[in-house]
């Protein structure tokens, strides 16, 4: 739906993980919270994808050719 309306589609996914809630409760980031390993990996993947897009190494897919979310 987003792709057909021209919104960019990223490959990275942020999953609803307990590590996000635990880190928030403890007043830390998922990178600092021991139980936030998978949540931190999700955020790291997103950041790396955005860096590649910013550097022109990767193209954001839009339109009907974008993969379904």
N, C-alpha and C positions, 0 to 999 in steps of 0.2 A: 504494500500500500504506500509506504513512504517513497519507495523507489519510483513508482508510477507517477507520483506527484512532484518528482524532481528533487527530493531530499537526499543528501548523500548517505550512503550506507557504508558503515565501517565493518570490518571483519571481526574485530574484538567484541567480546561479550562480557558484561559485568553481571555476574550471577548473584542473587540474594544469598549471602553467606552469613553465618553466625559470627564470623570474625569481624565483620563490619560493626555489628551491634556491640560485641564485647569490647572492641577497641574504643568505640564511642563512650561506652559506660565507664571504661577505665581512664578516659581522657587522653588516649594516645592515638596514634595513627595505626593502620593495619601493618605498616612497616616496622613499628616498634612493638606491637603486641604479638606475643609468642603464638597465640591461637589464630593469628590472622594470615598465616602463610599462603593459603589458597587465594584469599581476598587480595593480598598484596601482589600475587602473581597476575591476577586479573587486571589490576590497575597498571602494573608494569607493562603488560602486553598492550594495553590501550595507549600508554604513553609512547612506547616504541613505535606503534603504528602511526600515531600522530606526528612523531618526529620524522618518520620516513615520508609521510605526505608533505610535511613542511619543507623537507629537503628535496622534494620532487622525485623521490625514488619510487613512490607508489601513487597510484591514481585512485581517487575516491569514485566509486561506482554510482552513477545516477541513471534514472530512466528505466525503461523496460528491460534492459539487459542486466540490471543489478540482480544479485541473488536474493531470493526471498528470505526474510528474517524469521 
